[in-house]
Amino acid sequence: MPFHVDTLLLKSFVAVAETGSFSQAANIVGRTQSAVSLQIKKLEEGLGCSLFDRSSRQVVLTEQGEVFLGYARRIIELQWEAYSRLNEPDVKGQISLGTPEDFATHYLPNILAKFSRQHPHVQLNVECDLTLNLLSGFREGRFDIVLVKRDPQMVKGGTRVWREPLVWAAAEHYQLRDTIPLVLSPAPCIYRARALAALDRVRRPWHIAYTSPSLAGTVAAVRAGLGITVLPATMVPQGLSPVKGTLKLPHLADSEIALIKQDTMPQAGRVLAAHIVSSLEQSVYD
């Protein structure tokens, strides 16, 4: 029997491959962990091979899984490209997008590049800034669309497009002190608020050793050994490492990125918003 595959299975497969975790993948695709496990089992049965090695604590791709990952991404991308070409063939205009720097650096370049290839007559103006400034600019009408960090327990509205665990990060071989030196963005910043609240909750003394509004400045200071910081788990760069559990730093709640768009917007803006949401749901980060 020839192999047939549902793109929903491919989305779950890519999410597990990217995160190395069935539970994190379940959050990304909006399904339960058991449902994702069943989807992967169905996919493996259809292909007649194992895609993941589950013998260790972390889920890793088999050789066959590594080969199939490239095909899965291409199938998902081609599906979206076909839809875009058929439904929005003549989209034109100029769109302003605001986004946090770390999210833009890590996730958006490929997503926006694909959009530009599919819609060459749309001019994108992208600006990176802190969430507070992005929201202020959005209210003033400077942005058509903003991606913002938020606390999912306190702030509603918009469309959730990403949720990811936060980790404490430090230079490799960094030795923690009794009073924790912190390298953080200026207030108000959700990572800063999470860090201070978590340390205060366990009554761990801290002080702000370095403040930088940019990701590059934060990483440079931490790499130099000036303190520790908070980053999304998949954004820990080379030269930094997640702080191990043996050092007994408190747990950090997940971060959330939401997309907010203006009520009235050109067609190009609506198409871009749909493209970003769909791309992040698919977890296509090649």
Secondary structure, 3 states (H helix, E strand, C coil): CCCCCCHHHHHHHHHHHHHCCHHHHHHHHCCCHHHHHHHHHHHHHHHCCCCEECCCCCCEECHHHHHHHHHHHHHHHHHHHHHHHHHCCCCCEEEEEEECHHHHHHCHHHHHHHHHHHCCCEEEEEEECCHHHHHHHHHCCCCCEEEEEECCCCCCCCEEEEEECEEEEEECCCCCCCCEEEEECCCCCHHHHHHHHHHHHCCCCEEEEEECCCHHHHHHHHHCCCCEEEEEHHHCCCCEEECCHHHCCCCCCCEEEEEEECCCCCHHHHHHHHHHHHHHHHCCCC
